[in-house]
Amino acid sequence: MPTGNYANQRYSQLKQITSENVAKLQVAWTFSTGVLRGHEGGPLVIGDVMYVHAPFPNTVFALDLNNDGKILWKYEPKQDPSVIPVMCCDTVNRGVAYADGMIFLHQADTTLVALGAKTGKIVWSVKNGDPSKGETGTSAPVVVKDKVLAGISGAEFGVRGHLTAYDMKTGKRVWRAYSTGPDNEMLVSPQKTTELGNAIGENSSLKTWEGDQWKIGGGSTWGWYSYDPELNLIYYGTANPSTWNPVQRPGDNKWSMTIFARDPDTGMAKWAYQMTPHDQWDYDGINEMILTDQNIGGKQRKMLVHFDRNGFGYTLDRETGELLVAEKYDPAVNWATKIDMEKNSKMYGRPLVDEKYAPGSKGENVNYTGVCPAALGTKDQQPASYSPETGLFYVPTNHVCMDYEPFRVSYTAGQPYVGATLSMYPPKGESHMGNFIAWDATKGKIVWSNPEPFSVWSGALSTAGGVVFYGTLEGYLKAVDAKTGKELYKFKTPSGIIGNVTAYEHKGKQYVAVLSGVGGWAGIGLAAGLTDPHAGLGAVGGYAALSNYTSLGGTLTVFALPG
Amino acid sequence: MPTGNYANQRYSQLKQITSENVAKLQVAWTFSTGVLRGHEGGPLVIGDVMYVHAPFPNTVFALDLNNDGKILWKYEPKQDPSVIPVMCCDTVNRGVAYADGMIFLHQADTTLVALGAKTGKIVWSVKNGDPSKGETGTSAPVVVKDKVLAGISGAEFGVRGHLTAYDMKTGKRVWRAYSTGPDNEMLVSPQKTTELGNAIGENSSLKTWEGDQWKIGGGSTWGWYSYDPELNLIYYGTANPSTWNPVQRPGDNKWSMTIFARDPDTGMAKWAYQMTPHDQWDYDGINEMILTDQNIGGKQRKMLVHFDRNGFGYTLDRETGELLVAEKYDPAVNWATKIDMEKNSKMYGRPLVDEKYAPGSKGENVNYTGVCPAALGTKDQQPASYSPETGLFYVPTNHVCMDYEPFRVSYTAGQPYVGATLSMYPPKGESHMGNFIAWDATKGKIVWSNPEPFSVWSGALSTAGGVVFYGTLEGYLKAVDAKTGKELYKFKTPSGIIGNVTAYEHKGKQYVAVLSGVGGWAGIGLAAGLTDPHAGLGAVGGYAALSNYTSLGGTLTVFALPG
């Protein structure tokens, strides 16, 4: 799987490439996908074959690693291009999954397709959503046991988020868990499903929305899903509530902005934890959950670590959902002073919000300035990595603030349902817009932090060689020392990197691979040809300067040591 | 200039990279142009700045070599995309020229533009043609003295070819020499302009066409122009006559298919030589002229060497236009047995055509099969290289034959005026479609020949290090030994290579650079998404298999030795 393991650690046990020799890294070979715009995700190597995917139209290639990447097959779905304008943040796709001789792809038009891994022929195909309502597919499917899990994108279009399990062999839908709505449609038990140790009670979602708003309430599910086979629980986050104008949707808007732990067989939720009740910032909660077993205060814990868009790094007990640590992983974060950790407090587990930085607190059509982080969060989709050797998390971050002005918007199916304008820029007095950090999740502390001119929008990889890799929006693949953060190597790939770094072994040799192709939310200005720094979702903002560094692209670059 | 010198030798005096160490070559950095489809031409390095161009929309980038290729400026012309369907053979552009602090670009829409080399701002701009009549710009301008020379593409649309000189400082047109028509419009002198030593006489073009056909008679001028400062002569070739159906245009169709030697100050022709009178194959004569001084039969000659589409390698005296050598540079060539070299023969200098392989000889709507080379010739635009060290020419070739069926077509301005269907395939009993050869132009002999699975559609570079570089349609950059042809290095770039390899020095270090981005005529199937092997101008044919090796792209890859 692209994440390396079900724990989502993005850690490679390969150790030919070490902190001592990584400076000698070379480009081994390259491959163009034939598609421009944002290339998120990364390649997947199964045996001697590498599977490479692309943004819309979501071409998938099977490349022969024994033959310089010769194309064994190519799958290019015919998709209605009308889906493109309902993709909020570029035409990205985060990759494919493999199981049982099949490659699984979730297309932009929400077709979930199983392809023969050897042939590229369609084994089965199912529709997971409806693009005419703004539902799109951007996430990588994840296979757990005999099921393929697929989420949905579209919280900027008023979709009603859901996670769905399909039978791996037939594509038949087994269960669907909505993020909002009646208990039975959410697959929650009023008595057995808990939040912070307490039963969630009846109609836990319905009573946090005004009227029928939950039907267009967002809470999409486009992140990476993790799985603990021993506990038989899957973990994922839900996105922002719709619309972005908080004044229009009073209440906690459950279960948007929530970490869910569910039984993969039935979909039933064991526990839930809402990080940002009544979101006023678009601090979408889909970022991945990383599962580790570490010692906190002398006690070994089954941890779940999550770097939320809202700027807090959360550590929970993944068995019970108990909140262990919640600290800012960027000192610029100012929308909340802290997460209340007092178990007896009425606010337990909730952020203590600074009203000054809370859009909507003074009503609509007011510009709330200097809010940190910006809507794209201290971290967005770019996955973090965990090294069991150092016990540290390596987190690609955004160091960005915003002005946010909510306004009234009405819902029309398939039309943007945003209701806010924003502009984004670095924190006051600073000029860099990103940091690549090492994080101790047992303490909630930054161990080291490397500034980057732009957001680090690429997924990190840590390796047993003591090296951590990540990409930058200007296009550099960088290797740093896992212990100190010292930069050991950099190489300028053809385009900005928003893909996730992968390592693999072929014929006894270690390779490192990454897709370049600038885009995604941070690169949408370049990807969609926008030049107005204030256009769209604060789309361009401080990222406008990216056009001084890179252009659109779509290339896989594979690295290896010489010889 | 991209050709290295006015002699068009594409030879670099740099010698850090040698046949001994080239196997250690590494990728130094890469850059995506943000454009897909065929990337012909190559980058131009002036001081510390590299200028990179792209196919339509013809973006030009100035990259800072002191700062990892940071974008100093970007020029992206707004061009009417209606020009795309009138580009016969992909949306290619062969690059820019530099002189006097300006970068000159000939856009697809025939706008010739001078840009400040430091700013990217337009200094002047002039229209060189009319796309509504099928005239397009694909060639690189060449600056000679105080003039910018620009040709025109469109012989598949019945244009009337011309070469035009513009004042370098103002863009004002100084002279225009048509390829067909009245003597005064062609800038030829009936008495002083010679062919093979004889005055061409009055109305030399008009009397070789039926009626007004010369007005839509082709003879476009999209190749590389060379210049001998001592003789004060420029050299270039003219393209095929329009239409491709020879039955429709009786006569020699002068001066299509012709090498011209002209005075750059006045445009007046000193001599001309028509290689393929009354073309029946689309053996377009625009391929570059390479100027060398070599010894033939004990006599030092001012040579002009030209590898024509028709499969003959010509050596002429560039002062007089005397024909010295004309031999096949691919043994598969069968449309003519030889070029008549008997000075007293009525056929002197003309090909002795084999009627069996002469489309139209038995009328229209007859399929002429097994004709070698195919319409794209034994060599097309891909420039050859000459090494003064070895005295050899390095020629990227096509090893392709065709079936050709002429049919009647009527002329409509701006519509294809082709009048033939064809399909292309390797010579009978063979499976490879290209060779990279070394050629002795004093004798007309192949010295060595390396087979390639596909046409070698990339321009070659020879260097003082004894290495010759070229690219392949699958995407390999290859380095071979200049003396023996032995392959010393190969690297798989992101996409198929149809660009020209360039070498440059920066801060005392030698670099080699090439654009990848499959397309051009040979790659049009991939570039334009055609899948029918018999579609268009035999467009896909045997090249359909290319899709097993590569995808569209647009990336500059820069190589260097380690350290």
HADDOCK unambig.tbl for C-alpha pairs under 7 A between the chains (distance, minus, plus):
assign (segid A and resid 26 and name CA) (segid B and resid 26 and name CA) 6.46 0.50 0.50
assign (segid A and resid 26 and name CA) (segid B and resid 27 and name CA) 6.96 0.50 0.50
assign (segid A and resid 27 and name CA) (segid B and resid 26 and name CA) 6.96 0.50 0.50
assign (segid A and resid 27 and name CA) (segid B and resid 27 and name CA) 6.00 0.50 0.50
assign (segid A and resid 29 and name CA) (segid B and resid 491 and name CA) 6.60 0.50 0.50
assign (segid A and resid 29 and name CA) (segid B and resid 492 and name CA) 5.31 0.50 0.50
assign (segid A and resid 29 and name CA) (segid B and resid 493 and name CA) 6.57 0.50 0.50
assign (segid A and resid 30 and name CA) (segid B and resid 492 and name CA) 6.08 0.50 0.50
assign (segid A and resid 30 and name CA) (segid B and resid 493 and name CA) 5.32 0.50 0.50
assign (segid A and resid 30 and name CA) (segid B and resid 494 and name CA) 4.68 0.50 0.50
assign (segid A and resid 31 and name CA) (segid B and resid 493 and name CA) 6.69 0.50 0.50
assign (segid A and resid 31 and name CA) (segid B and resid 494 and name CA) 3.97 0.50 0.50
assign (segid A and resid 31 and name CA) (segid B and resid 495 and name CA) 6.41 0.50 0.50
assign (segid A and resid 32 and name CA) (segid B and resid 494 and name CA) 4.51 0.50 0.50
assign (segid A and resid 32 and name CA) (segid B and resid 495 and name CA) 5.58 0.50 0.50
assign (segid A and resid 32 and name CA) (segid B and resid 551 and name CA) 5.97 0.50 0.50
assign (segid A and resid 32 and name CA) (segid B and resid 552 and name CA) 6.58 0.50 0.50
assign (segid A and resid 32 and name CA) (segid B and resid 553 and name CA) 5.50 0.50 0.50
assign (segid A and resid 33 and name CA) (segid B and resid 551 and name CA) 6.05 0.50 0.50
assign (segid A and resid 33 and name CA) (segid B and resid 552 and name CA) 6.95 0.50 0.50
assign (segid A and resid 34 and name CA) (segid B and resid 551 and name CA) 5.06 0.50 0.50
assign (segid A and resid 34 and name CA) (segid B and resid 552 and name CA) 4.09 0.50 0.50
assign (segid A and resid 34 and name CA) (segid B and resid 553 and name CA) 5.26 0.50 0.50
assign (segid A and resid 36 and name CA) (segid B and resid 34 and name CA) 6.99 0.50 0.50
assign (segid A and resid 70 and name CA) (segid B and resid 548 and name CA) 6.34 0.50 0.50
assign (segid A and resid 70 and name CA) (segid B and resid 549 and name CA) 5.02 0.50 0.50
assign (segid A and resid 71 and name CA) (segid B and resid 548 and name CA) 4.83 0.50 0.50
assign (segid A and resid 71 and name CA) (segid B and resid 549 and name CA) 5.44 0.50 0.50
assign (segid A and resid 72 and name CA) (segid B and resid 548 and name CA) 6.85 0.50 0.50
assign (segid A and resid 491 and name CA) (segid B and resid 29 and name CA) 6.59 0.50 0.50
assign (segid A and resid 492 and name CA) (segid B and resid 29 and name CA) 5.31 0.50 0.50
assign (segid A and resid 492 and name CA) (segid B and resid 30 and name CA) 6.09 0.50 0.50
assign (segid A and resid 493 and name CA) (segid B and resid 29 and name CA) 6.56 0.50 0.50
assign (segid A and resid 493 and name CA) (segid B and resid 30 and name CA) 5.32 0.50 0.50
assign (segid A and resid 493 and name CA) (segid B and resid 31 and name CA) 6.69 0.50 0.50
assign (segid A and resid 494 and name CA) (segid B and resid 30 and name CA) 4.66 0.50 0.50
assign (segid A and resid 494 and name CA) (segid B and resid 31 and name CA) 3.96 0.50 0.50
assign (segid A and resid 494 and name CA) (segid B and resid 32 and name CA) 4.51 0.50 0.50
assign (segid A and resid 494 and name CA) (segid B and resid 555 and name CA) 6.37 0.50 0.50
assign (segid A and resid 495 and name CA) (segid B and resid 31 and name CA) 6.40 0.50 0.50
assign (segid A and resid 495 and name CA) (segid B and resid 32 and name CA) 5.57 0.50 0.50
assign (segid A and resid 548 and name CA) (segid B and resid 70 and name CA) 6.36 0.50 0.50
assign (segid A and resid 548 and name CA) (segid B and resid 71 and name CA) 4.84 0.50 0.50
assign (segid A and resid 548 and name CA) (segid B and resid 72 and name CA) 6.83 0.50 0.50
assign (segid A and resid 549 and name CA) (segid B and resid 70 and name CA) 5.03 0.50 0.50
assign (segid A and resid 549 and name CA) (segid B and resid 71 and name CA) 5.43 0.50 0.50
assign (segid A and resid 551 and name CA) (segid B and resid 32 and name CA) 5.96 0.50 0.50
assign (segid A and resid 551 and name CA) (segid B and resid 33 and name CA) 6.04 0.50 0.50
assign (segid A and resid 551 and name CA) (segid B and resid 34 and name CA) 5.08 0.50 0.50
assign (segid A and resid 552 and name CA) (segid B and resid 32 and name CA) 6.56 0.50 0.50
assign (segid A and resid 552 and name CA) (segid B and resid 33 and name CA) 6.93 0.50 0.50
assign (segid A and resid 552 and name CA) (segid B and resid 34 and name CA) 4.09 0.50 0.50
assign (segid A and resid 553 and name CA) (segid B and resid 32 and name CA) 5.49 0.50 0.50
assign (segid A and resid 553 and name CA) (segid B and resid 34 and name CA) 5.27 0.50 0.50
assign (segid A and resid 555 and name CA) (segid B and resid 494 and name CA) 6.37 0.50 0.50
